[in-house]
């Protein structure tokens, strides 16, 4: 049973109420239509087709949407996904068989797509390895990052298709994966060749992009710019009960109002989950239990994930991950950079008392599709006592005293961040795509 602190100061309620924001004081947290990047709607419609088209993957068997599906609120609903080589969606996705079966799970949880087109979004991925720098973008491709990208969203879209685990497959399996293994821009050029050879895509790119006069003008830049236009417009959401409180002064439910006061007050959540997006877009070590293959680098053999440190190579960034936005957070379970917690309440408890939560976490809490040949490796890290101690030593959040009713209230407030039209996306899933490949 999870330990919740049972003591409460007599002044607690007054303290929280004093710190609580009023609608007038919280106007900086409002999201308006003009706060999003402007994307061309024809490009967004084209991006929708590309997002669902498996032509972008090495073996033509997985699309962006497989791990960010409309039916799963823009995620895949599992802790660590099954990428290239699998079949199906979410927890029902199977890992393949024979030589094409997966060799590892995707090492991190598929992040939600909500509001990534907001102008304030600066970094992508859990470790921020793609980020806005001045008028350009810093990415793992360094000098090979193509110019002409319309947003950090477009820069991000370059990389899942180059990942052997996510979309490319193994170099021995297909020419596209071999091209990516040789040099990343050669892989992107081959993706563009595939797309430009499809007549319907030729016509659509010519209609959507003024600079595209013929199929030869279609490059990876136009492809990812279209995908960014789709994501940036399709997943906008700012019509939650909290937004009505901000804009119209409509009261939240009593429990959600209590949670709001705790969130912005004594619970201290707003210290990191701040602003209109409920994220400071910084990186913090919060001690979420680790499992799965991890992301070891530089010859490391321990199956761990050092988070931001992989990008910066600064030991001070070890185990730090980007603060996620909390808008529509109730729709994006499981939680944590690796989906360690299946329920929102579990994640709240962890953030209140990470040491206790980590000790009481069990492998059964992870949502992992069954993969017989990986099951005995999934939780290998839990046997590394020194590693677990090191993770705890890097924590940069402190416990706060919360009784059970406080957890109820915080959960109610986070549910009040769900957009009323969140499940009614304007474009949705297409029935077919120009390549003729099946649509998940």
C-alpha positions in Angstrom: 0.0 0.0 0.0 1.3 3.4 -0.9 2.3 5.6 2.0 0.6 9.0 2.0 1.7 11.5 4.7 -1.1 11.7 7.3 -0.3 15.0 9.0 -1.7 18.4 8.0 -1.0 21.9 9.3 -3.9 23.7 10.7 -3.2 26.6 8.4 -2.9 24.4 5.3 -6.2 25.3 3.6 -5.6 29.0 4.2 -2.1 28.8 2.9 -3.3 27.1 -0.4 -6.1 29.5 -0.9 -3.8 32.5 -0.4 -1.5 31.2 -3.1 -4.3 30.2 -5.5 -4.6 32.1 -8.7 -7.8 33.9 -9.7 -9.0 34.0 -13.4 -7.7 37.6 -13.8 -4.3 36.7 -12.4 -4.1 33.6 -14.6 -4.7 35.2 -17.9 -1.1 34.4 -19.0 -2.2 30.8 -19.0 -4.8 31.3 -21.7 -4.3 29.7 -25.1 -5.8 31.5 -28.1 -5.9 30.7 -31.8 -3.1 33.2 -32.5 -0.8 31.4 -30.1 -0.2 28.6 -32.6 2.1 28.6 -35.6 0.3 29.2 -38.8 0.2 26.2 -41.1 -1.3 25.9 -44.6 -4.4 23.8 -44.6 -3.6 22.0 -47.9 -0.3 21.1 -46.5 -2.0 19.8 -43.3 -4.3 17.6 -45.3 -1.4 16.2 -47.2 0.5 15.7 -43.9 -2.5 13.7 -42.6 -2.0 11.2 -45.5 1.7 11.0 -45.0 1.2 10.6 -41.2 -0.8 7.4 -41.8 1.2 6.1 -44.8 3.6 3.2 -44.2 5.5 4.2 -47.3 7.8 6.2 -45.0 9.0 3.1 -43.2 11.8 0.8 -44.3 9.7 -2.3 -44.7 6.4 -0.4 -45.5 4.8 -1.9 -42.4 4.5 1.0 -39.9 3.4 4.7 -40.0 3.7 7.6 -37.7 0.1 7.0 -36.7 0.8 3.5 -35.5 2.3 4.9 -32.3 0.3 8.2 -32.4 -3.2 7.0 -33.4 -6.4 9.0 -33.3 -8.2 6.1 -31.6 -5.6 6.3 -28.8 -5.6 10.1 -28.4 -2.4 10.5 -30.3 -0.4 7.9 -28.4 -0.2 4.1 -28.4 -1.6 3.5 -24.9 1.3 1.2 -23.8 4.4 1.8 -21.7 7.0 0.9 -24.3 5.7 0.4 -27.8 6.3 -2.3 -30.4 7.8 -0.6 -33.4 9.0 -1.8 -36.8 8.2 -5.5 -37.4 5.0 -5.5 -35.3 1.4 -5.5 -36.3 -1.8 -4.0 -34.9 -2.3 -1.1 -32.5 -1.8 -0.4 -28.8 -1.9 -3.2 -26.3 -3.1 -5.6 -29.0 0.0 -5.0 -31.2 1.9 -8.2 -31.8 5.7 -8.3 -32.1 6.1 -10.3 -35.4 7.7 -13.7 -35.9 10.6 -15.3 -37.7 13.5 -13.1 -38.9 11.2 -10.0 -39.0 10.2 -10.2 -35.3 11.3 -7.2 -33.1 14.6 -7.5 -31.3 13.8 -4.8 -28.7 10.9 -2.6 -27.5 10.9 1.1 -28.3 12.9 2.4 -25.3 10.6 5.3 -24.4 6.9 6.0 -24.2 5.2 7.5 -27.2 4.5 11.1 -26.2 1.2 12.8 -26.8 0.9 15.3 -29.6 -1.4 17.9 -28.0 -0.6 21.5 -28.7 2.8 20.9 -30.2 2.1 23.6 -32.7 2.0 26.2 -30.0 4.6 29.0 -30.6 6.2 28.5 -27.2 7.2 24.8 -27.8 11.0 24.8 -28.1 12.1 21.2 -27.7 11.0 17.8 -28.9 11.5 14.2 -27.6 11.7 13.3 -23.9 15.4 14.4 -23.9 15.0 17.5 -26.0 17.4 16.3 -28.6 15.6 18.3 -31.2 15.4 22.0 -30.2 14.9 25.5 -31.6 18.2 27.5 -31.6 17.8 31.0 -32.9 16.2 30.8 -36.3 17.3 27.2 -36.8 17.2 23.8 -35.2 19.7 21.7 -33.3 19.3 18.0 -34.0 21.2 14.8 -33.9 21.9 15.2 -37.6 24.0 18.3 -36.9 25.2 19.9 -40.1 23.1 17.4 -42.2 19.9 18.8 -40.8 18.1 20.1 -43.9 17.3 23.8 -44.3 13.8 25.1 -45.0 12.0 23.3 -42.1 8.9 25.2 -41.1 9.0 24.4 -37.4 10.6 22.4 -34.6 7.8 19.9 -35.3 9.1 19.4 -38.8 12.6 18.9 -37.4 11.3 16.2 -35.0 9.4 14.4 -37.8 12.8 13.6 -39.5 13.9 11.2 -36.9 11.4 8.4 -36.2 11.7 7.3 -39.8 15.5 6.9 -39.4 15.3 4.8 -36.2 15.8 1.0 -36.8 13.5 0.2 -33.9 10.7 2.7 -34.8 10.3 2.8 -38.6 13.4 2.0 -40.6 14.1 -1.6 -39.7 17.5 -3.3 -39.8 20.0 -2.5 -42.6 20.0 -6.1 -43.8 16.2 -6.0 -44.2 15.7 -3.2 -46.7 17.6 -0.6 -48.8 16.1 2.4 -46.9 17.4 1.2 -43.5 20.8 0.5 -45.2 20.8 4.1 -46.5 20.0 5.5 -43.1 22.8 3.4 -41.6 25.3 4.7 -44.2 24.4 8.4 -43.8 21.2 9.9 -42.4 20.5 12.3 -45.3 20.8 9.5 -47.8 17.9 7.8 -46.0 15.9 10.9 -46.2 16.6 11.3 -49.9 15.3 7.7 -50.5 12.1 8.4 -48.5 11.6 11.4 -50.8 12.2 9.2 -53.9 9.5 6.8 -52.7 6.9 9.5 -52.1 7.6 11.4 -55.3 7.1 8.3 -57.4 3.4 8.1 -56.4 1.3 10.1 -58.8 -1.3 11.2 -56.3 1.4 12.6 -54.0 3.0 14.4 -57.0 -0.3 16.2 -57.6 -0.9 17.0 -54.0 2.6 18.4 -53.4 2.3 20.6 -56.4 -1.1 21.9 -55.2 0.1 22.4 -51.6 3.6 23.9 -52.0 4.1 26.9 -54.3 7.8 26.0 -54.8 7.0 22.5 -56.0 6.6 22.7 -59.8 7.3 19.0 -60.6 7.9 15.8 -58.8 11.6 16.5 -58.7 11.0 19.4 -56.4 9.6 17.1 -53.7 12.2 16.6 -50.9 12.2 15.4 -47.4 11.7 19.1 -46.3 8.3 19.3 -48.0 7.4 15.9 -46.5 8.1 16.7 -42.9 6.8 20.3 -43.3 3.4 18.7 -44.3 3.5 16.3 -41.4 4.2 19.2 -39.1 1.3 21.2 -40.5 -1.0 18.2 -39.8 0.2 17.6 -36.2 0.3 21.4 -35.5 -3.3 21.9 -36.5 -5.0 18.6 -35.8 -4.0 18.3 -32.1 -4.8 21.8 -30.9 -6.8 21.7 -27.7 -7.8 24.6 -25.4 -11.5 24.2 -24.5 -11.3 22.5 -21.1 -13.3 23.3 -18.0 -10.1 25.1 -16.8 -10.1 27.2 -19.9 -13.7 28.2 -19.2 -12.6 29.1 -15.7 -9.8 31.2 -17.1 -11.8 33.0 -19.8 -15.3 33.1 -18.5 -14.9 32.7 -14.7 -17.1 29.5 -14.9 -16.4 27.7 -11.6 -14.8 24.3 -11.6 -16.3 21.4 -9.6 -15.6 21.8 -5.9 -13.1 18.9 -5.9 -11.3 20.3 -9.0 -11.2 23.8 -7.5 -9.6 22.3 -4.4 -7.1 20.6 -6.6 -6.4 23.8 -8.5 -5.6 25.6 -5.3 -3.2 22.8 -4.3 -1.7 22.6 -7.7 -0.8 26.3 -7.8 -0.2 26.4 -4.0 1.1 24.0 -1.4 1.5 21.0 -3.7 4.0 23.0 -5.7 3.1 21.3 -9.1 3.1 24.7 -10.9 6.8 25.1 -10.1 7.5 22.9 -13.2 4.1 22.6 -14.8 3.7 26.2 -15.5 2.3 28.5 -18.2 -0.3 28.0 -20.8 1.1 24.5 -21.7 1.5 23.4 -18.1 5.2 22.8 -18.7 8.3 24.9 -18.0 9.9 22.9 -20.9 12.9 22.3 -18.7 14.4 19.0 -17.7 14.1 17.4 -14.3 15.1 14.1 -12.6 12.0 12.8 -10.9 13.0 9.2 -10.4 10.4 7.3 -12.5 11.2 3.6 -12.2 13.2 2.4 -15.2 12.8 -0.8 -17.2 13.0 -2.0 -20.8 16.1 -1.8 -23.0 17.0 1.7 -21.9 19.2 3.9 -24.2 22.8 3.0 -23.2 25.5 4.9 -25.2 29.2 5.2 -25.4 29.7 1.5 -24.7 27.5 1.4 -21.6 26.1 -2.1 -21.0 23.6 -1.2 -18.2 20.1 -1.0 -19.7 19.4 2.5 -18.3 18.2 5.7 -19.8 20.2 8.8 -18.8 17.7 11.2 -20.4 19.0 14.7 -21.2 22.6 13.7 -20.5 22.6 11.6 -23.8 22.1 14.9 -25.7 24.2 17.3 -23.6 26.9 14.9 -22.3 26.7 16.8 -19.1 26.7 14.5 -16.0 24.6 17.1 -14.3 21.8 16.2 -16.7 21.7 12.5 -15.8 18.2 11.0 -15.5 16.5 14.3 -16.4 13.6 14.4 -18.8 11.5 17.1 -20.3 8.5 18.3 -18.3 5.4 17.1 -20.2 2.4 19.3 -20.9 -0.5 18.4 -18.7 -3.3 19.5 -21.2 -5.4 16.4 -21.9 -3.1 14.4 -19.6 -6.1 12.2 -18.5 -6.2 10.9 -22.1 -2.5 10.0 -22.4 -1.8 7.1 -20.0 0.5 5.5 -19.1 2.7 8.1 -17.6 6.4 8.9 -17.2 9.1 8.9 -19.9 8.7 5.1 -20.1 5.1 4.8 -19.2 5.9 3.3 -15.8 2.6 4.4 -14.2 -0.7 3.1 -15.7 -3.0 5.6 -14.0 -2.9 9.3 -13.5 -3.4 8.9 -9.8 -0.3 6.7 -9.6 1.8 9.4 -11.3 0.4 12.1 -8.9 1.5 9.9 -6.0 4.9 9.5 -7.4 5.4 13.2 -7.8 4.3 13.8 -4.2 6.7 11.2 -2.8 9.1 9.7 -5.5 11.2 7.7 -3.1 8.3 5.8 -1.6 6.5 5.4 -4.9 9.7 4.0 -6.5 10.1 1.4 -3.7 6.5 0.3 -4.0 6.4 0.2 -7.8 6.0 -3.3 -9.3 6.6 -4.6 -12.8 2.9 -5.4 -13.1 2.2 -1.7 -13.3 3.9 -1.5 -16.7 1.7 -1.8 -19.7 3.8 -4.0 -22.0 2.4 -6.1 -24.8 3.6 -9.7 -24.4 6.9 -10.4 -26.2 8.0 -13.9 -25.1 11.6 -13.5 -26.0 11.9 -10.1 -24.3 9.9 -10.7 -21.1 12.8 -12.0 -19.1 14.9 -8.9 -20.0 12.3 -6.2 -19.5 13.0 -5.6 -15.8 16.7 -6.6 -15.7 17.7 -3.1 -14.4 15.9 -3.7 -11.1 18.7 -6.1 -10.1 21.3 -3.3 -10.4 21.3 -2.0 -6.8 24.0 0.5 -7.4 22.2 1.9 -10.4 18.9 2.3 -8.5 20.7 4.1 -5.7 22.3 6.4 -8.2 18.9 7.3 -9.8 17.6 8.2 -6.3 20.7 10.3 -5.6 20.0 12.4 -8.7 16.4 13.4 -7.7 15.8 17.1 -7.9 12.2 17.2 -6.5 11.4 17.0 -2.8 8.4 15.2 -1.2 5.4 17.1 -0.2 2.9 16.1 2.4 -0.4 15.0 0.8 -3.3 13.1 2.4 -5.6 10.9 0.4 -8.2 13.6 -0.2 -5.5 15.9 -1.7 -4.6 13.2 -4.3 -8.4 13.1 -5.1 -8.4 16.8 -5.6 -5.3 17.0 -7.7 -6.6 14.2 -9.9 -9.9 16.1 -10.3 -8.1 19.2 -11.4 -6.0 17.4 -13.9 -9.1 15.9 -15.4 -10.4 19.4 -15.7 -7.6 20.1 -18.2 -9.2 17.7 -20.7 -10.6 19.6 -23.7 -14.3 19.2 -24.3 -13.7 18.5 -28.0 -10.5 16.5 -27.5 -12.0 13.4 -28.9 -13.4 15.2 -31.9 -10.4 16.0 -34.1 -11.1 18.1 -37.2 -9.4 15.8 -39.8 -9.2 12.4 -38.1 -7.9 9.1 -39.6 -8.1 8.7 -43.4 -9.7 5.6 -44.9 -6.9 5.2 -47.4 -3.5 6.7 -48.4 -2.0 7.4 -51.9 0.5 4.5 -51.6 -2.3 2.0 -51.4 -0.8 0.4 -48.3 -3.2 -0.6 -45.5 -4.1 2.1 -42.9 -3.9 1.2 -39.2 
